[in-house]
Amino acid sequence: MTKQVWTSVWAGTFLCAGLANPVLPATAADVEKPQAQFTKPPKDAIVLFDGKDTSGWVRLDGRPCPWKVEEGALVCVPRSGNIKTKKTFGDHKLHIEFRTPHMPQAIGQGRGNSGVYIQGIYEVQVLDSFGIEPIKDDDCGAVYKQIAPSRNACLPPKEWQSYDITFHAPKFDENKKLVKKARITVVHNGIKIIDDKEIVPTPGGVGQQYRRQDEPGPLMLQDHGNTVAFRNIWAEPLK
């Protein structure tokens, strides 16, 4: 067989195979890769931590914040206690960046555990869940024990990650009766992992005893015994 004929046969075989097994277009999940969003606060945002000091934060009982500021980050001092903002919020958007420590000997909830508590009572989990499949309702990005992320958008430990959270507070009537549950959207490293879902206060949440659900609440960060760091924290009230 001549080279020209062989080339024609090979090309025809390849074309038939291509028709039998067409190449499908890539899905959004194939293309979209987690990438932390290091955004600046809008002009009307309230800066909650600017990398300089803890003046906007206190312990849950109002005493001074015991966490450290290191290289522009707010770092949890293990077993010093949870902290909260002095300011409180109703409907709002929150931007917060976090970094989990590398803890190769730890497992499960022991790997870089903390929590971002919206209004002090709704926990968005912080955890080293990099590479975990299937991702569950107690992994990073979950509304703890309520809603699992739609996909794992985690970056490796020791890398800065971002949450962009939109929160709509619950609504009550004049008799303080709940008429509409809180709703939340979570974007983790640029990927929407929870889309406008109803939530209730985190079961057993550590902040529940500090406020009523029908009042504005603070942002609370959890001390779970790990040196999780946070930075570039700001909130934008929603009208």
Secondary structure, DSSP 8 states (H G I E B T S, - for coil): --HHHHHHHHHHHHHHHHHHS------HHHH-----------TT-EEEE-SS--TTEEETTS-B---EEETTEEE--TTS--EEESS-BSSEEEEEEEE----TT--GGGSS-EEEEETTTEEEEE---TT-SS--TTSTTSBTTTB--SS-----TTS-EEEEEEEE--EE-TTS-EEE-EEEEEEETTEEEEEEEEE---TT-TTGGG--TTS-B--EE---SS--EEEEEEEEE--
